[in-house]
Amino acid sequence: MTWTTPSTVVAGSTELTASLWNEQVRDNTNAIRDAQINVQQTQVDTATTISYTHPTPAALTGLSVSITPTSSDSDILIFAYVGQIGQSADSATSLAIYRDGTAIGVGAAAGNRQRQGSFWYPAVGITTNSSSAQNHTLIFLDKNRSSGTSAVTYDVRVGGSGSATFYWNRTQADVNNNSQVRASSQIVVMEVPV
């Protein structure tokens, strides 16, 4: 970065000399250098199965991350990506972000309906097969946390419209040929000053 130092700068009725100008530039440069972005990330590359008993959501083991905010009034921006998830039953797959065990960024309450952040259901007349899987992206700005500057943990959990075995980062068939894939999932949290 190159700065051109004026011999005199007049701001309103205050005259800034070259030395005061240099001092201000140095202070601003130090502030920019010292500013740190508080970001935490977890990535899960392994393929696994998850047993799900309706209606209690099941954790995607390992897809969690903790962050300790530097300010009590800052927000936390959460990005979660589930690279691939399929199941053994022809029913819905839904996912949500949880903050310290409480679902956040989910749909409004409506009777007995599940409140989730992402949902997929096979189209009418279409059934899934052992090679079916979907990816899900969840993004949420957590403005209502009350943890102050204490550590807070975010994770992703899966649910569905009936009990099933979920196949995470893989398909159910998981055949060893080039028509099958293995995926990666991750969760990233970032502190956002208010």
C-alpha positions as CSV (number, residue, x, y, z in Angstrom):
1,M,0.0,0.0,0.0
2,T,1.4,3.4,-0.9
3,W,0.4,6.6,0.9
4,T,1.0,10.1,-0.5
5,T,1.6,12.4,2.5
6,P,0.4,15.9,2.0
7,S,2.4,18.7,3.5
8,T,-0.8,20.2,5.1
9,V,-4.4,18.9,5.1
10,V,-7.2,21.3,6.2
11,A,-10.2,19.5,7.6
12,G,-12.9,22.0,8.7
13,S,-11.1,24.4,10.9
14,T,-8.4,21.9,12.0
15,E,-5.1,21.8,10.2
16,L,-3.4,18.4,10.0
17,T,0.3,18.5,9.6
18,A,2.2,15.7,7.8
19,S,3.2,14.1,11.1
20,L,-0.4,14.0,12.3
21,W,-1.5,12.6,8.9
22,N,1.1,9.9,9.2
23,E,0.1,9.1,12.7
24,Q,-3.6,8.7,11.6
25,V,-2.6,6.5,8.7
26,R,-0.5,4.3,11.0
27,D,-3.3,4.0,13.5
28,N,-5.8,3.0,10.8
29,T,-3.3,0.5,9.3
30,N,-2.7,-1.1,12.7
31,A,-6.4,-1.4,13.3
32,I,-6.9,-3.1,9.9
33,R,-4.0,-5.5,10.6
34,D,-5.2,-6.3,14.1
35,A,-8.8,-6.9,13.1
36,Q,-9.4,-10.6,13.2
37,I,-12.3,-12.6,11.8
38,N,-13.6,-15.2,14.1
39,V,-14.4,-18.2,11.9
40,Q,-14.6,-21.9,12.9
41,Q,-15.1,-24.8,10.5
42,T,-15.6,-28.6,10.6
43,Q,-15.5,-30.9,7.6
44,V,-16.6,-34.5,7.6
45,D,-15.4,-36.7,4.7
46,T,-16.3,-40.1,6.0
47,A,-19.3,-42.1,4.8
48,T,-21.6,-43.5,7.4
49,T,-25.1,-44.7,8.3
50,I,-27.4,-43.1,10.9
51,S,-30.3,-44.8,12.6
52,Y,-33.3,-42.5,12.8
53,T,-36.4,-43.1,15.0
54,H,-39.3,-40.8,14.1
55,P,-39.8,-38.1,15.3
56,T,-36.6,-37.3,17.2
57,P,-33.9,-35.8,14.9
58,A,-30.6,-37.6,14.7
59,A,-27.2,-35.8,14.9
60,L,-24.9,-36.1,11.9
61,T,-22.0,-37.2,14.1
62,G,-19.0,-34.9,13.8
63,L,-20.8,-32.2,11.8
64,S,-20.7,-29.7,14.7
65,V,-18.6,-26.7,15.5
66,S,-18.1,-24.4,18.6
67,I,-17.3,-20.8,18.5
68,T,-16.5,-18.4,21.3
69,P,-17.8,-14.9,20.4
70,T,-15.5,-12.0,21.1
71,S,-18.5,-9.7,21.7
72,S,-21.7,-10.4,23.6
73,D,-23.9,-8.6,21.1
74,S,-22.5,-10.0,17.9
75,D,-24.5,-12.4,15.6
76,I,-23.3,-15.7,14.3
77,L,-23.6,-16.6,10.6
78,I,-23.9,-20.4,10.0
79,F,-23.3,-22.1,6.7
80,A,-23.9,-25.9,6.6
81,Y,-23.6,-28.1,3.6
82,V,-24.6,-31.8,3.6
83,G,-22.9,-33.2,0.5
84,Q,-25.1,-36.3,0.2
85,I,-27.8,-38.0,2.3
86,G,-30.1,-40.8,1.3
87,Q,-32.3,-43.2,3.2
88,S,-33.8,-46.7,3.2
89,A,-37.4,-45.6,3.1
90,D,-39.4,-43.8,0.4
91,S,-40.2,-40.8,2.7
92,A,-39.1,-37.3,3.5
93,T,-35.6,-36.2,4.4
94,S,-35.3,-33.0,6.4
95,L,-32.4,-31.2,8.1
96,A,-32.0,-28.4,10.6
97,I,-29.3,-26.4,12.3
98,Y,-29.2,-26.7,16.1
99,R,-27.7,-24.2,18.6
100,D,-26.8,-25.9,21.9
101,G,-29.5,-28.5,21.3
102,T,-32.3,-26.1,20.1
103,A,-33.4,-26.0,16.4
104,I,-32.9,-22.6,14.8
105,G,-33.7,-21.3,11.3
106,V,-36.7,-23.6,10.9
107,G,-40.2,-23.0,9.6
108,A,-43.0,-21.6,11.6
109,A,-45.0,-23.8,13.9
110,A,-48.2,-25.2,12.2
111,G,-50.1,-27.9,14.0
112,N,-48.3,-31.2,14.1
113,R,-45.9,-30.5,11.2
114,Q,-42.2,-30.8,11.7
115,R,-40.2,-27.6,11.9
116,Q,-37.1,-28.0,9.7
117,G,-34.6,-25.9,7.8
118,S,-34.4,-28.0,4.6
119,F,-36.8,-30.7,3.2
120,W,-36.9,-33.1,0.3
121,Y,-39.6,-35.5,-0.6
122,P,-39.7,-37.7,-3.7
123,A,-42.2,-36.4,-6.3
124,V,-45.6,-38.1,-6.5
125,G,-45.2,-41.4,-8.4
126,I,-41.4,-41.4,-8.1
127,T,-39.8,-43.6,-5.6
128,T,-36.2,-43.4,-4.4
129,N,-33.8,-46.2,-5.0
130,S,-30.7,-47.4,-3.4
131,S,-28.6,-45.0,-5.5
132,S,-30.7,-41.9,-4.6
133,A,-29.3,-39.2,-2.4
134,Q,-29.7,-35.4,-2.1
135,N,-27.5,-32.5,-1.0
136,H,-28.7,-29.8,1.4
137,T,-27.5,-26.3,2.1
138,L,-28.5,-24.5,5.2
139,I,-27.7,-20.8,5.9
140,F,-28.8,-18.9,8.9
141,L,-27.9,-15.7,10.7
142,D,-28.3,-16.3,14.4
143,K,-29.4,-13.0,15.9
144,N,-31.1,-14.3,19.0
145,R,-28.4,-16.2,20.8
146,S,-28.1,-15.3,24.5
147,S,-24.7,-16.9,25.3
148,G,-22.8,-13.6,25.6
149,T,-19.1,-14.4,25.1
150,S,-19.5,-18.1,26.2
151,A,-18.8,-20.8,23.7
152,V,-21.8,-21.9,21.6
153,T,-22.1,-25.1,19.6
154,Y,-23.9,-25.5,16.3
155,D,-24.7,-28.9,14.7
156,V,-26.8,-30.4,12.0
157,R,-29.5,-33.0,12.6
158,V,-31.6,-35.1,10.2
159,G,-35.2,-36.2,10.4
160,G,-37.9,-37.6,8.2
161,S,-41.5,-38.6,7.9
162,G,-40.8,-42.1,9.2
163,S,-38.1,-44.1,10.9
164,A,-35.3,-45.0,8.6
165,T,-31.6,-45.6,8.1
166,F,-29.9,-42.6,6.6
167,Y,-26.8,-42.9,4.4
168,W,-24.6,-39.9,4.9
169,N,-21.9,-38.8,2.4
170,R,-22.8,-41.9,0.3
171,T,-25.8,-43.7,-1.3
172,Q,-27.5,-46.7,0.2
173,A,-26.1,-49.0,-2.5
174,D,-22.6,-47.5,-2.3
175,V,-21.5,-49.8,-5.2
176,N,-17.8,-49.6,-6.0
177,N,-18.1,-48.2,-9.5
178,N,-17.8,-44.8,-11.2
179,S,-21.6,-44.2,-11.2
180,Q,-21.5,-43.9,-7.4
181,V,-20.0,-41.0,-5.4
182,R,-18.7,-40.2,-2.0
183,A,-19.3,-36.7,-0.8
184,S,-18.1,-34.3,1.9
185,S,-20.1,-32.2,4.3
186,Q,-19.1,-29.1,6.3
187,I,-20.3,-26.5,8.8
188,V,-18.8,-23.0,9.0
189,V,-19.6,-20.4,11.6
190,M,-18.5,-16.8,11.6
191,E,-19.0,-14.1,14.2
192,V,-20.6,-10.9,12.7
193,P,-20.1,-7.7,14.7
194,V,-23.3,-5.7,15.1
